[in-house]
Amino acid sequence: MAHKPTLLADGFLFPETPRWHRARGSFLISDIDRGQVIEIALDGKKQIVYQAPDWVSGTAFYDENTLVVTHALKRDLVHVDLRKPEATPFSQLATLAKFGINDMIRTATGHCFVDTVDFDFGAYSRGQAEAQPSALIRVAPDGSASIATREVNFPNGMAITPDGGTLYVADSLDACVYEFPLSPSGELGARSIFASLPDEAPDGISLDQNGAIWVATKHRVLRVAKGGAILEEVDMGSTAATACMLGGLDGKTLLITASDSHDRSIISTNPSGRVYQVKVSVGGVGLPSIY
């Protein structure tokens, strides 16, 4: 089945990492380069709920009123009270991440998994640098950090099953979605491949109630079954999808963040960040959203 997206909101620099918040009845996204976490209502109205002193990327819900937020370049995590908003330091990752940190997810038992970027992504997006293998970090509930796995190349979007037993990791360089058994103590088991996506660059992902995964991969957003069969597709045209997330009152609104370019020298003067939506037939489930 093929879908065409409809525009929900625009005016962003580089939107990413959407999450659905059931109690608020809205999505949260990061506008990375502006350092903003933005709430987007179902009618497209938006408001800034956190302004960081740094780039922000991944977010995760500590509880219904508190976010864990990545400061991407400083390479630390903070807790943000959405009612204030105020940021409280939580974990410092600079000794484990050489250049930056990106997406994040938090388990029900309080362990955070954080992507590292161990190369200059800005130069890479301009074709001026090579990508380097980048590990996945685990942050314990007390804020202590360690390497969760190096069996990834460029970890990006993540999702966790409702039972908490499986972590999915989209790898943009390995062109696949990996699958790891996940213990309550935050340990990862042996890696396997949920879906191989040759010639694609998987980014943000979202799990649905039938066990399929929606994957943003630049000019397409794909609904993929275990084994790699493509079940549905959203054609993004000339723009490039960066992430996607199921939400809405029935969980069946697929929110898609997109930008025409990843090159910071282009988007800084000619921003093209937009958020789209598509109505689908199977609702979302699992983390990083609250359903």
Secondary structure, 3 states (H helix, E strand, C coil): CEECCEEEEEEECCEEEEEEECCCCEEEEEEHHHCEEEEEECCCCEEEEEECCCCEEEEEEEECCEEEEEECCCCEEEEEECCCCEEEEEEECCCCCCCEEEEEEECCCCCEEEEEECCCHHHHHCCCCCCCCCCEEEECCCCCEEEEECCCCCEEEEEECCCCCEEEEEECCCCEEEEEEECCCCCECCCEEEEECCCCCCCCEEEECCCCEEEEEECEEEEECCCCCEEEEEECCCCEEEEEEEECCCCCEEEEEEECCCCHHHHCCCCCEEEEEEECCCCECCECCEC
